Structure formats: C-alpha cells, structure tokens
Amino acid sequence: MTFYVLLWVIAFALLLIIDMVWLMWLGRGFYVEEIGSLLLEQPNLIAAFAFYALYIAGLVYLVIAPAAEADSVMKAVISGAVFGLVAYATYDLTNLAVMKGFTLKIALIDMVWGMALSAAVSGLTVKIVSLFQTSNT
C-alpha cells in the first residue's frame, strides 16, 4: 500500500507541474481562441482536484505500478500514452459529439496532449522510483 501511495504522490506532483505549464502558459491562448466561450473565468478547483486525484489513481494502478514492478520505463511510457489517449479521447470525443463550439482541432490537440502528458508522467515516475530503489540498495 505504501508503494502505491508513493507512486501516487510522485505522479500527482509531476502531472500538476507539467499540466499547469501547459494550461497556464503554453496552451492557454490556444484554448481561449478555440473554446473561450465555453471556459469559466476561474476554474472549479474542487472538480479539478477530483479529476487529478482519480486520474492519477487510475494511472498508478493500471500503468505506473505494473511498469515499476517490471522496472521498465519504456513500458510506463507506452502504457501511459495509451491510457492518456483513451482517457482524453473519452472526454474530447464526447464533447465533440454533444457540445456546440467544441472543435475537432481542440479535440485532436487535447488528445495528443493527454497522450504525451500521461506518457511523460508515467515514465518519469517509474524512473524516479527506480533511482530511489537503486540508491537504497
């Protein structure tokens, strides 16, 4: 159980840092330009935290822990990319199907972002844990 908590804490911190860089600086203008009318002036932080907490729990259980146990950063990256694509596609394609103003461009870029973000967080988490385990032996 402690191992899963450690993985969750590391992955949560990484996801938060990387996603904030994307959402607040790199991708912000793009999202405002594409779907600005759909965005809140201030995000709902409780909902955002709930998403991050649940998303990381799924990522840890299905991707990061199995890859860490196999000591395989590559497995983490590949499985993380698949997990991210499926999860973000669920959100983006549903929005594309039912919302006015949600564009194909935003859906595709967001799915690629979800895939890249999840791959990076998974791979980095496994690498960090591997370094800790190596230094403790």
ZIURMO-V807515 format. One record per backbone hydrogen bond with DSSP energy under -1.0 kcal/mol. CO is the residue of the C=O (numbers start at 0). NH is the residue of the N-H. Records with the same first field share a line. If there is no record, write none. Layout:
CO=NH, NH
This chain:
0=4
1=5
2=6
3=7
4=8
5=9
6=10
7=11
8=12
9=13
10=14
11=15
12=16
13=17
14=18
15=19
16=20
17=21
18=22
19=23
20=24, 25
21=26
26=30
27=31
28=32
29=33
30=34
31=35
34=37
42=44
43=47
44=48
45=49
46=50
47=51
48=52
49=53
50=54
51=55
52=56
53=57
54=58
55=59
56=60
57=61
58=62, 63
59=64
62=66
63=67
64=68
65=69
66=71
71=75
72=76
73=77
74=78
75=79
76=80
77=81
78=82
79=83
80=84
81=85
82=86
83=87
84=88
85=89
86=90
87=91
88=92
89=93
90=94
91=95
92=96
93=97
94=98
102=106
103=107
104=108
105=109
106=110
107=111
108=112
109=113
110=114
111=115
112=116
113=117
114=118
115=119
116=120
117=121
118=122
119=123
120=124
121=125
122=126
123=127
124=128
125=129
126=130
127=131
128=132
129=133
130=134
131=135
